[in-house]
Structure formats: C-alpha cells, structure tokens
C-alpha cells in the first residue's frame, strides 16, 4: 500500500490527537466510585492552592519599615531598601501594599 499525502496528514493528526489524551483509569464495576466527589475534591484543592498563592503575592503592612523614602512619581509610593509600597486607605486607616518597582 502506498501512502499519499492526505493519508499521511490524517495519520499525523490521529497521532497528535491521541498524544493529548489524559490518563485513563480502568475500574471494575464492583468497586464503588463517585466521580462527582472526586471532581468536587479537586476543585476544593485548586481553590485552596489559589488562595495560598494570592496570599503569598499580596504583602500588606500596617507600618512601613524604618528608613523608607516617599517618592512622588509616577504615583505616591515608598521606597524601602529595594522594596516598594503604595499606601491604600482601609477601614479608616492607611495600609501599605507591596508593589513592583514603579
């Protein structure tokens, strides 16, 4: 059998498509399995990981370290030994959130 260009293209598409498939688990019917419970648990784990990641990225200070200098441009922020904080009003007081170098 001689392979033509359309046949080769179909073969390559089939191989590429099968390479993207996820893990396949084969179970016997006598084993209890709740796919919805597994889905819900994975969603809870993902939410927890995202919450931890967001908490690590956001650094809020009630008071700036000693020696910080106020910088007026490009917006009001404070430079503290190579770290930068921007003031934000929160519950009637001013807190400082770490920001990238302006």
N, C-alpha and C positions, 0 to 999 in steps of 0.2 A: 504494500500500500504506500502510495506516495503522498506526503504531506503538502498541502497547499498553504498559501499564506493565510486565508481565512481559518483553516483548521488549526494552524499554529497559534493564531491570535486567540481563538476560543480556548485552546489548551492552556495558554498563559493566563487568561482571565480566570479560568477554573482553578488553576494552581494558586494564583494570587488571592482569590476569594476564600479558598479553603485555609490558607495560611492565617487569615484574620479571625478564624473561629476561636471562641473561648474554650475553656476547659469543659470537657464532657464527663459527667459522673453517671455511672450506671448503677442502679439500685434494684434490689429485688422488691417485689410487691409486698412482702410480709414485713418489711422494715417501715416503721412509722416515720413520716417526713412531712413537715409543714413548710412549704415553700414561702408562704406569706410571713411566717415567723422569722425565717432566715432573712428575707428582704427587709423586714422591719428592724431587725437587729443590726444589719449592715448599715441601714440609714441612720440609726442612733449612733453607731460608732463613727460614721462620717461626720455627723453634726458635732460630736464631741471633739474630734480632731480639728475641725474648722474653728470651733470656739477657742481651743488652745492656741491655734496658730494666730488668730486675731488678737488674743490677749498678749501673746509674746511680741507682736508687732507694735502694739499700742502701749507707749510708756507715758504715764501721766504723773506729774509731780505736783505736790501742793506748794512746795517751796523750791526755788532754784538753788543749786549749789553755790557756795561762796566763790566769788571771782567772775561771775557771769557778766558779760557786757551787752548792753542793749544796742541793737542795730536797727536803724530806722528804715533801711531799704533792702529789698524791694517791698517789704512789709515789715511791720514791727515784730522783731523776734530777738531772742537772746542767744549769744554765742558762749558756750561753756566748755572750754578745753576740747574743742573739736566737735562737740555735740551741739545741736541747735534745738531750741524750744520756742514754741509760739504760744502766747497767752490766749486763753479762752475763758469767757465767763461761764460759771457752772454753779447753780444753786446759790446765787448771791455772792460768790467769791470768784477769784481768778485762779485758774489752774494752768499748768504748763504742759503742753503735749510735745513730745519729741517729733521733729520733722526732719526731712532730708535737708542737706545744705542748700540754702536758697541761692 
